[in-house]
Amino acid sequence: MNKPKTHDYLIIGLGLAGSLLAWELLQRGCTIMVVDNGLENASQVAAGLINPVTGMRLVKSADIEHLLPSAKRCYEQLSQFFSQDFYIEKPMLRQLDNELLLANAHKRLADLAYKDYVKAIIPADLNSATPCYLEQQQTGYLQTRLLLSRLKQYFIERGCYRQSAVNYQDIQLAALRWQDISFKKIIFCEGHHATQNPNFSWLPFQLVKGEILTLQHQSQLPDVIVNFGDWLIPLDKQRIRLGASFDREHLNSVPTLLAKNALLQSLKHSGIHLSELSIIDHQANIRPCTLDKQPFIGEHPKLPQLLIFNGFGAKGSLQIPKLCQLFVDALLTSNPYPSSIARYYATHFPH
């Protein structure tokens, strides 16, 4: 019998988390194999929005001062390598349609800690009934489908990609082997499929289905992202993306008439009027959100050769690049993991 090939890491899942992790490990000289089932994943559907200031309180995302520069640096390096733009930076106009939002906008503009992220309150210029908008800076979106396609092709060309549905029972834990390859560690980056993984299904995921529309129109729109509760991203002069719905009940990837109508109604209520509007695409998938909004990163408490890098939800484009670096640092040195699943050990694995 032939001796199995040996690699440092097997990465299961090729969404944004698995793809950027595989890229980072290859840059550090590690040998890897990436495997996924070849089906569309949530990262391919996602808008890839990066927005440092969010919510009704207009609060900065945690650790934004480190996460955002790392994300921009990562996507710029990938752009240079592939000679292709992936991260599109655009200002965002946040609709201030109630007194609370307006008051919080004034607070943030007066706070020096927010000077890099909020610019001004400006009157509506989108033929909208809304009196004003908060102009936000350092916002944009990642072209996730394009980036994932380029990375997948790169892995194929390097001989470190396999398309296969992984049966967990086929992983030999004692020898840490799958098919004809043995590994030092296996890292699961499988998005919402982790809830079916017997090794990590105990983690408190809170899955959310999201739907996004791509629309064509014949109106003149400013080249900015607009946030009105839902969001509008201009792709070019005649195409926009509109999203996104949140559904915790019907966890599937089937686009629905209900979500489509709700998004179109939301756009109508925003006061943004688009002529000759037509739907050219309607996508749905399941976000791997978590109960405490923190990603799951670290070793299995009983099987340290198995690790997870998952649960980034709607903030993956912002969080994953920096956390990839810190995660690989931990894998290759004695550094602690950047985030941990240890907060759940006591409940599920009592001593």
C-alpha angles and dihedrals in degrees: 000000000000116000109248119252112254124224131174096233141015111205115198113200132036105214119117093289096051094040097050091042091052090048092050093049092049090051088055092053098255124145113235145169120208120201132183138154095251093240125127112275134200093261091060091054097040122106091228092221119180112197119162096195118050147158133040089296092052093229126173116251112255113272091002091151089066102029098052099051090046092050093049092046092049095049092045091053090050091047091053093047095049096032088232132113113239106162114058113196115208132159117251128223111209111203111234099205100155139042094251094056091045092051092048091048090056090049093052093048089055093048115089090206088069099044093107094052109038123048114173148326108254133185118256114274099171098084085262131152088222109106097219150351136219110235109221127196136209090034127132145120139265119230090227099174092053094046094048091049092053093046093048091052089049091053091047091052091050091051094241101114131084128179108219141127105245116226106204090215089062092064108096103215098187094055093024092230135147122188107321096338133085124203142194091223139001120219120199114212096158102134116215091355087078088082087070094046108106090211097055107017089105091072113103102249116173103201120204128192114220131191128198132189128210110207137189122212143164100224133111110250129174114248095253138107111250122209115196099154087293117043140237122207119190109221094181137330094296106026132068137171118226125195171278135302123190119214122166095174108056103049104186139101097247115122112232136210089224094060093042092054092045092053093047090048090050090052090050092050090049089071093236105134118204122184126220091009117187135169114240098170139013119189135180137183143148122269116216095228122165134222095246095035090243123119122246110242127161149050128320106258094234102025108044091179087070119072138177131216105176148101102079094140115183095345099062096114089057101037107035101070096056095038089049090058093047092045092052090046087057093047093052100037138024093269117131119254114267093235127007146213088209090099087076100043097093093053098047103026107035115188 
